[in-house]
Each structure stands twice: as C-alpha cells, then as structure tokens.
Amino acid sequence: MAPQPHVTTQPHAQASESLPPITATPVHAEIKTAPEKVAPARQEPPPSSKPNSEGSAPQSRTNPAPLSPARKQENMMSRVDEIHQVLHKLSTQSLGVEGSALISEDGLMIASALGENMEESRVAGITATLLSLGGRASAEFKRGSVQEVIVRGDHGYAVLIGAGRGTLLLALTDETSKLGLVFFDMREAVAKLQNVL
C-alpha cells in the first residue's frame, strides 16, 4: 500500500507541474503577440497619423509659411508688374508724358517707366527732396499740406503728386503737354495704384 500513494502523488505532481507552464505560456504568448501585431501594424500608425495630421495640419499650415514667402514673392512680383503696367500706360497713352515713376517718400524707387538716360536712384532722391522742400515752403507760407509739386523747365514739366501709403507719383512731360490732362491721367493712375498697393 505504500507504493500506491507514491504513484498517485507523482502523477498529480507531474501533471500539475506540466500544466501550469503549458497554460501560462499560451496566455503570455497570446498577450504578447496580439498587441505587437495590432499595435505596431494597425493601431500605432493610425494614432500617430491622426496626431500628425492634426498636428501637421497646423504645422502644414505653418509649413506653407515657408511656402508663403514664395507666394508673397510671387504676389510682390505680380504687384510690381501691375505697377509697371500702370506707369507704362501713363507714359505711353497720356499726351506729352515722357516718363513716370512711383517713389517712396524716403526717396527709394519702387517702379519706373523712365527714359534710358535717367538714373533711377538720382530721380528718386531728387523727387523726395522736392517733396520735402515743397512741404517746408507750404508750411512756411501757411498754405497747408502739399498737394502737388510742379517744376517747369525749358523742355517741359516735372509733376509730383501723392499716391497714398507713403508713395509719390512723378510724371515728366514735354513743353507741349496740357497740365490739366496730365493731372487727370495722373489721378486715374493713382486710383489704380492704390488698388495695387
């Protein structure tokens, strides 16, 4: 009878020892394999793509900020082209106007349709000086703010009017030009320039 208890306890011990590792390993294997397959392949990319798409949407909106300078340059180029068209039209279609320029009040050339023999930087500097002297004279003579500056020479006129937003429109005419018509055309040009600026 002593051998029988040994036989019954050994199988229970062997079965109990072999069962827990078998049942434990499949459970651990299933837990490890299911998250690894689902998490990296399916679950991790969508959450990371969702925050990235949400994060990249503002970032992509900020990333086009590097692209927006290029767009700004394109817009600036189109604005400069439009300004050139207005000045070219004033210089070619207005009777007696030989050249025109858009200049900042600081004396910097923005755009011009001048003759080849004229240096843009000098024209811009002289125009700003004329405006400054005209403003001083107008204030000294108690005539209010300057509306326009006209310089008459032997070969024509230099007419300067404000174009808005700190810019000046200069028109150079010949001696046969009609100033009334020149002012009319210049004001039309200023209205178009203000839409561009």
Buried (B, 14 or more C-beta within 10 A) or exposed (E): EEEEEEEEEEEEEEEEEEEEEEEEEEEEEEEEEEEEEEEEEEEEEEEEEEEEEEEEEEEEEEEEEEEEEEEEEEEEEEBBEBBBBBBBBBBEEBEBBBBBBBBBBEBEBBBBBBEEEEEBEEBBBBBBEBBBEBBEEBEEEEEEEBEBBBEEEEEBBBBBBBBEEEBBBBBBBEEEBEBEBBBEBBEBBBEBBEEBB
